[in-house]
Amino acid sequence: MITRKVRKWEKLPGKNTFCCDGRVMMARQKGVFYLTLFLIVGTCSLFFAFECPYLAVHLSPAIPVFAALLFLFVIAMLLRTSFSDPGVLPRALPEEATFIEMEIEAANGNVPTGQRPPPRIRNVQINNQIVKLKYCYTCKIFRPPRASHCSICDNCVDRFDHHCPWVGNCVGKRNYRFFYMFTLSLSLLTIYIFTFDIIHVVMRKYPVSHLSNQKEQTCRRIVLVCFFTLWSVVGLTGFHTYLISLNQTTNEDIKGSWSGKNRVQNPYSHKNIIKNCCEVLCGPVYPSVLDRRGLMQEDSSVSATSAAPSSFSSSNPVSQTTKTTAPLIPNEHTPDDAKPSIAASAETSAPPKDEVPPAPKVPPLASPETDAEASIVKDKAH
């Protein structure tokens, strides 16, 4: 058995991918994230290359400076949302899962054959409101309030909002505020670029000698891209602003968890827009419970029969000149050429320390042949 230390992120279940020794955590489907990064960087690069030089000279040099700061903030919020742990909950250990299963079986009793077992639900009270905790059959845990299992990442996420392919990660408890700041800053950047593109198009009517036709066509393309992007990004920001004011998630809004039916109200709302916004956007950033960069020991067995005899003998030079006297495998006979001779064993063996040395031999009075004949005569006489 060989024991080696590995990082915990290498053994974490689920469908997430890790980079930079576990510091970066993302979903496996990252193609749309690269598209998002390409659209933002490409559009801003065209704006800085073709629009900003003209606007800085004819309007104000502060226009490209503010655009650059806003662009850097958008990229920082995008990477912060995409590379962080959204709030993944660790799965139950085998011992914990067995204990939970025993508790559920003891509570439900014996279910008759052919009948569906009752749902695995626990009730907790939050702000005088009963909230049901559902059991996750994959993670073997009762999910905390507002948590849900993401089918794409195959993990339970605390305060699960939704899985966003545009950022390549889930949006949950630990990165929701960064996701909202990303959508808000991207909306401002899109409006900013779209506004000054319109100004640039209007200023074309004036006789400007250095404004070529190629720059005019590029300006029109940027206006077209910003026009279609503006509605989707601004609409998404407005929708999440509405959810934040109610202290609600996208998952809860789609399922209608707090729609008011059966007198069920949102127990997490403070009935105040300012308090709800402060809790979601200004609350503490909770630490990750995964400990992905922690160390754990891994035992790996090495088979003795997998190594060839030639490689074993070459790696151990002493074994080439020394022969073993005991078999390597049980119930295996030692070959004759490996058995030591009797003389060699007699020479190498030494008497034990506690054994009394034998008495000196007394020379016989008669020869051995005479003694043998005398014993035969006595037997016949009897």
C-alpha positions as CSV (number, residue, x, y, z in Angstrom):
1,M,0.0,0.0,0.0
2,I,1.3,3.4,-1.0
3,T,-0.1,6.5,0.8
4,R,0.0,9.8,-0.9
5,K,-1.5,13.2,-0.1
6,V,-3.9,14.7,-2.7
7,R,-6.0,17.8,-2.8
8,K,-9.7,17.4,-1.9
9,W,-10.9,19.0,-5.1
10,E,-9.4,16.0,-7.0
11,K,-11.9,13.7,-5.3
12,L,-14.9,15.9,-5.1
13,P,-18.0,14.3,-6.7
14,G,-20.1,16.2,-9.2
15,K,-19.5,17.6,-12.7
16,N,-17.5,20.7,-11.9
17,T,-14.1,21.4,-13.3
18,F,-11.2,22.8,-11.3
19,C,-8.1,24.8,-12.4
20,C,-5.2,26.5,-10.7
21,D,-4.9,23.8,-8.1
22,G,-8.5,24.0,-7.1
23,R,-8.7,27.8,-6.8
24,V,-11.0,28.1,-9.9
25,M,-14.3,26.2,-9.9
26,M,-16.5,26.2,-13.0
27,A,-19.1,24.0,-14.8
28,R,-18.0,21.6,-17.5
29,Q,-20.0,23.5,-20.2
30,K,-17.8,26.6,-20.7
31,G,-18.4,27.2,-24.4
32,V,-21.0,29.9,-23.8
33,F,-18.8,31.6,-21.2
34,Y,-16.1,32.0,-23.8
35,L,-18.6,33.5,-26.2
36,T,-19.7,36.0,-23.5
37,L,-16.1,37.0,-22.9
38,F,-15.5,37.3,-26.7
39,L,-18.5,39.5,-27.3
40,I,-17.6,41.9,-24.4
41,V,-14.0,42.2,-25.3
42,G,-14.6,42.4,-29.0
43,T,-17.3,45.1,-28.8
44,C,-15.2,47.2,-26.4
45,S,-12.1,46.8,-28.5
46,L,-13.9,48.1,-31.6
47,F,-15.2,51.0,-29.5
48,F,-11.8,51.9,-28.2
49,A,-10.2,51.6,-31.6
50,F,-12.7,53.4,-33.8
51,E,-14.9,55.6,-31.6
52,C,-12.8,56.8,-28.7
53,P,-10.1,58.6,-30.7
54,Y,-12.7,60.7,-32.4
55,L,-14.8,61.3,-29.3
56,A,-11.7,62.1,-27.1
57,V,-10.7,64.9,-29.6
58,H,-14.1,66.4,-30.4
59,L,-16.0,65.9,-27.1
60,S,-13.9,65.0,-24.0
61,P,-10.9,62.8,-23.2
62,A,-12.8,61.5,-20.2
63,I,-15.0,59.4,-22.4
64,P,-12.5,56.6,-23.1
65,V,-11.2,56.7,-19.5
66,F,-14.6,56.1,-18.0
67,A,-15.3,53.4,-20.6
68,A,-12.1,51.6,-19.7
69,L,-12.8,51.7,-16.0
70,L,-16.3,50.4,-16.6
71,F,-15.0,47.7,-18.9
72,L,-12.4,46.5,-16.3
73,F,-15.2,46.4,-13.7
74,V,-17.4,44.2,-15.9
75,I,-14.6,41.7,-16.6
76,A,-13.7,41.5,-12.9
77,M,-17.3,40.8,-11.9
78,L,-17.7,38.2,-14.7
79,L,-14.5,36.3,-13.7
80,R,-15.5,36.6,-10.0
81,T,-18.9,35.0,-10.7
82,S,-17.5,32.3,-13.1
83,F,-14.5,31.2,-11.0
84,S,-16.0,31.1,-7.5
85,D,-17.8,28.5,-5.6
86,P,-21.5,29.3,-5.8
87,G,-22.3,27.5,-2.5
88,V,-22.0,23.8,-3.3
89,L,-22.9,21.6,-0.3
90,P,-20.8,18.6,0.4
91,R,-22.4,15.2,0.1
92,A,-22.9,13.0,3.1
93,L,-20.2,10.5,4.0
94,P,-21.2,6.7,3.8
95,E,-21.6,6.5,7.6
96,E,-23.8,9.7,7.6
97,A,-25.9,8.4,4.7
98,T,-26.5,5.1,6.4
99,F,-27.5,6.8,9.6
100,I,-30.0,9.1,7.8
101,E,-31.4,6.1,5.9
102,M,-32.0,4.3,9.2
103,E,-33.7,7.3,10.7
104,I,-36.0,7.6,7.7
105,E,-36.9,3.9,7.8
106,A,-37.6,4.1,11.5
107,A,-39.8,7.1,11.0
108,N,-41.8,5.8,8.0
109,G,-42.1,2.2,9.3
110,N,-42.6,-0.8,7.1
111,V,-44.2,0.2,3.8
112,P,-46.6,-2.5,2.3
113,T,-45.6,-4.1,-0.9
114,G,-46.9,-2.2,-4.0
115,Q,-47.3,1.1,-2.2
116,R,-45.2,4.2,-2.8
117,P,-43.1,5.2,0.3
118,P,-43.9,8.6,1.8
119,P,-41.9,11.6,0.6
120,R,-38.7,12.3,2.5
121,I,-39.5,15.7,4.0
122,R,-38.6,17.5,7.2
123,N,-40.5,20.6,8.4
124,V,-38.7,23.5,10.0
125,Q,-40.1,26.8,11.2
126,I,-38.6,30.1,9.8
127,N,-40.2,33.4,10.9
128,N,-43.4,31.6,12.0
129,Q,-43.6,29.9,8.6
130,I,-43.4,26.2,8.0
131,V,-40.7,25.4,5.4
132,K,-40.2,21.9,4.0
133,L,-36.7,20.5,3.7
134,K,-36.5,18.0,0.8
135,Y,-34.2,15.0,0.8
136,C,-31.7,14.7,-2.1
137,Y,-31.3,11.1,-3.2
138,T,-28.0,12.0,-5.0
139,C,-26.2,13.8,-2.2
140,K,-27.9,11.8,0.6
141,I,-28.7,14.9,2.6
142,F,-31.7,17.0,3.6
143,R,-31.2,20.2,1.7
144,P,-31.1,23.4,3.7
145,P,-33.8,26.0,3.0
146,R,-33.7,27.5,-0.5
147,A,-31.1,25.0,-1.6
148,S,-31.7,22.9,-4.8
149,H,-29.8,20.3,-6.8
150,C,-28.4,21.5,-10.1
151,S,-28.8,18.8,-12.8
152,I,-25.9,20.3,-14.9
153,C,-23.3,20.5,-12.1
154,D,-24.8,17.5,-10.2
155,N,-24.4,19.2,-6.9
156,C,-26.7,20.8,-4.3
157,V,-26.2,24.6,-4.2
158,D,-27.2,26.7,-1.2
159,R,-29.7,29.4,-2.1
160,F,-29.8,28.2,-5.6
161,D,-30.9,30.9,-8.1
162,H,-30.2,29.3,-11.5
163,H,-27.5,27.8,-13.6
164,C,-26.3,30.5,-16.0
165,P,-24.5,29.2,-19.1
166,W,-23.4,32.8,-20.0
167,V,-21.1,32.8,-16.9
168,G,-20.3,29.1,-17.0
169,N,-21.3,28.4,-13.4
170,C,-24.2,28.2,-11.1
171,V,-25.5,31.3,-9.4
172,G,-26.1,30.7,-5.7
173,K,-25.5,32.1,-2.2
174,R,-21.8,32.9,-2.6
175,N,-21.7,34.6,-6.0
176,Y,-25.2,36.0,-6.5
177,R,-24.2,39.6,-5.7
178,F,-21.3,39.4,-8.1
179,F,-23.6,38.1,-10.8
180,Y,-26.0,41.0,-10.2
181,M,-23.1,43.5,-10.2
182,F,-21.9,42.0,-13.5
183,T,-25.4,42.3,-15.2
184,L,-25.8,45.9,-13.8
185,S,-22.3,47.1,-14.9
186,L,-22.7,45.4,-18.3
187,S,-26.0,47.2,-18.8
188,L,-24.4,50.5,-18.0
189,L,-21.5,49.7,-20.3
190,T,-23.9,48.8,-23.1
191,I,-25.9,51.9,-22.7
192,Y,-22.7,54.0,-22.5
193,I,-21.3,52.6,-25.8
194,F,-24.7,52.7,-27.5
195,T,-25.2,56.4,-26.5
196,F,-21.8,57.5,-27.8
197,D,-22.2,55.5,-30.9
198,I,-25.4,57.4,-31.7
199,I,-23.6,60.6,-31.0
200,H,-20.8,59.6,-33.4
201,V,-23.3,58.7,-36.1
202,V,-25.0,62.1,-35.7
203,M,-21.6,63.9,-35.8
204,R,-21.0,62.3,-39.2
205,K,-23.2,64.9,-40.8
206,Y,-20.6,67.6,-40.1
207,P,-17.7,67.8,-42.5
208,V,-15.0,65.8,-40.9
209,S,-12.2,65.0,-43.3
210,H,-10.4,62.2,-41.4
211,L,-13.6,60.1,-40.8
212,S,-13.3,57.4,-43.5
213,N,-16.1,55.2,-44.8
214,Q,-14.6,52.1,-43.0
215,K,-15.0,53.8,-39.7
216,E,-18.6,54.8,-40.6
217,Q,-19.4,51.1,-41.3
218,T,-17.8,50.0,-38.1
219,C,-19.7,52.5,-36.1
220,R,-23.0,51.3,-37.6
221,R,-22.1,47.7,-36.7
222,I,-21.4,48.6,-33.1
223,V,-24.7,50.4,-32.9
224,L,-26.5,47.3,-34.3
225,V,-24.8,45.0,-31.8
226,C,-25.5,47.3,-28.8
227,F,-29.1,47.7,-29.8
228,F,-29.9,44.0,-29.7
229,T,-27.7,43.4,-26.6
230,L,-29.3,46.4,-24.7
231,W,-32.7,44.9,-24.4
232,S,-31.6,41.5,-23.2
233,V,-29.0,42.7,-20.7
234,V,-31.1,45.6,-19.3
235,G,-34.2,43.3,-19.1
236,L,-32.2,40.7,-17.2
237,T,-30.9,43.4,-14.8
238,G,-34.4,44.7,-14.2
239,F,-35.8,41.2,-13.5
240,H,-33.1,40.5,-10.9
241,T,-33.6,43.9,-9.4
242,Y,-37.3,43.0,-8.9
243,L,-36.2,39.7,-7.3
244,I,-33.8,41.4,-4.9
245,S,-36.5,43.8,-3.8
246,L,-38.6,40.8,-2.8
247,N,-35.7,38.8,-1.4
248,Q,-36.6,36.0,-3.8
249,T,-34.6,33.7,-6.1
250,T,-35.2,32.8,-9.8
251,N,-35.9,29.2,-8.8
252,E,-38.6,30.3,-6.3
253,D,-40.2,32.7,-8.8
254,I,-40.4,30.0,-11.5
255,K,-41.9,27.4,-9.2
256,G,-44.2,29.9,-7.5
257,S,-43.1,29.0,-4.0
258,W,-44.2,32.2,-2.5
259,S,-47.0,33.2,-4.8
260,G,-49.5,33.6,-2.0
261,K,-51.5,30.5,-2.6
262,N,-52.7,28.6,0.4
263,R,-51.6,31.6,2.5
264,V,-48.0,30.8,2.0
265,Q,-45.8,33.9,2.1
266,N,-42.1,34.4,1.7
267,P,-40.6,34.0,5.2
268,Y,-37.3,35.5,4.1
269,S,-38.7,38.9,3.0
270,H,-38.4,41.8,5.5
271,K,-41.4,43.5,3.9
272,N,-39.1,46.4,3.1
273,I,-37.3,46.9,-0.2
274,I,-34.3,48.6,1.4
275,K,-33.8,45.9,3.9
276,N,-34.1,43.2,1.3
277,C,-31.6,44.9,-0.9
278,C,-29.1,45.4,2.0
279,E,-29.4,41.7,3.0
280,V,-28.7,40.4,-0.5
281,L,-26.1,42.9,-1.7
282,C,-24.5,44.1,1.5
283,G,-24.6,41.0,3.7
284,P,-21.5,39.0,4.7
285,V,-19.8,36.8,2.1
286,Y,-20.1,33.3,3.5
287,P,-17.0,31.0,3.3
288,S,-17.0,27.9,1.2
289,V,-17.8,24.7,3.0
290,L,-16.0,22.5,0.4
291,D,-12.4,23.0,1.6
292,R,-11.3,22.1,-2.0
293,R,-7.6,22.9,-1.4
294,G,-7.4,20.8,1.8
295,L,-5.2,17.7,1.9
296,M,-6.4,14.1,2.2
297,Q,-4.6,10.8,2.1
298,E,-5.2,8.3,-0.7
299,D,-4.1,4.6,-0.4
300,S,-3.2,2.9,-3.6
301,S,-2.3,-0.8,-3.7
302,V,0.6,-2.1,-5.9
303,S,0.4,-5.7,-7.2
304,A,3.5,-7.8,-6.7
305,T,2.8,-10.0,-9.8
306,S,2.6,-6.9,-12.1
307,A,6.3,-6.4,-12.0
308,A,8.5,-8.6,-14.2
309,P,11.3,-10.7,-12.5
310,S,13.9,-9.1,-14.7
311,S,12.9,-5.6,-13.7
312,F,12.8,-6.6,-10.0
313,S,16.3,-8.1,-10.2
314,S,17.7,-5.2,-12.1
315,S,16.3,-2.7,-9.5
316,N,17.9,-4.6,-6.6
317,P,21.5,-5.4,-7.4
318,V,22.0,-7.4,-4.1
319,S,19.4,-10.0,-5.2
320,Q,21.6,-11.0,-8.2
321,T,24.3,-12.5,-6.0
322,T,22.3,-13.7,-3.0
323,K,19.9,-16.7,-3.1
324,T,17.0,-16.8,-0.8
325,T,16.4,-19.9,1.3
326,A,12.7,-19.3,2.0
327,P,10.0,-19.5,-0.7
328,L,8.5,-16.2,-1.9
329,I,5.0,-17.7,-2.2
330,P,3.4,-19.9,0.5
331,N,3.3,-23.7,-0.1
332,E,6.1,-23.3,-2.6
333,H,9.1,-25.7,-2.3
334,T,12.6,-24.4,-2.3
335,P,14.6,-25.6,-5.3
336,D,17.5,-27.9,-4.7
337,D,20.1,-25.5,-5.9
338,A,19.0,-23.0,-3.3
339,K,19.2,-25.5,-0.4
340,P,22.4,-25.0,1.8
341,S,24.6,-28.0,2.3
342,I,24.8,-29.8,5.7
343,A,28.5,-29.0,6.1
344,A,27.8,-25.3,5.5
345,S,24.9,-25.2,7.9
346,A,27.0,-27.0,10.5
347,E,29.8,-24.5,10.1
348,T,27.5,-21.5,10.3
349,S,25.4,-22.7,13.1
350,A,26.5,-21.9,16.7
351,P,25.3,-23.5,19.9
352,P,22.8,-21.5,21.9
353,K,24.0,-19.5,24.8
354,D,21.8,-21.3,27.4
355,E,22.7,-24.9,26.3
356,V,25.1,-26.9,28.5
357,P,28.1,-28.1,26.6
358,P,28.3,-31.9,26.3
359,A,30.6,-34.0,28.5
360,P,33.9,-35.2,27.2
361,K,33.8,-38.6,25.5
362,V,35.4,-41.6,27.4
363,P,37.4,-44.0,25.2
364,P,35.7,-47.4,25.1
365,L,37.3,-50.4,26.8
366,A,36.5,-52.7,23.9
367,S,35.9,-52.4,20.3
368,P,32.4,-52.0,19.0
369,E,32.4,-55.4,17.3
370,T,33.0,-57.2,20.7
371,D,30.1,-55.3,22.4
372,A,27.8,-56.2,19.6
373,E,28.6,-60.0,19.9
374,A,28.1,-59.9,23.6
375,S,24.7,-58.4,23.3
376,I,23.6,-61.1,20.8
377,V,24.8,-63.9,23.2
378,K,22.8,-62.5,26.1
379,D,19.6,-62.3,24.0
380,K,19.9,-65.9,23.0
381,A,20.5,-67.0,26.6
382,H,17.3,-65.3,27.7
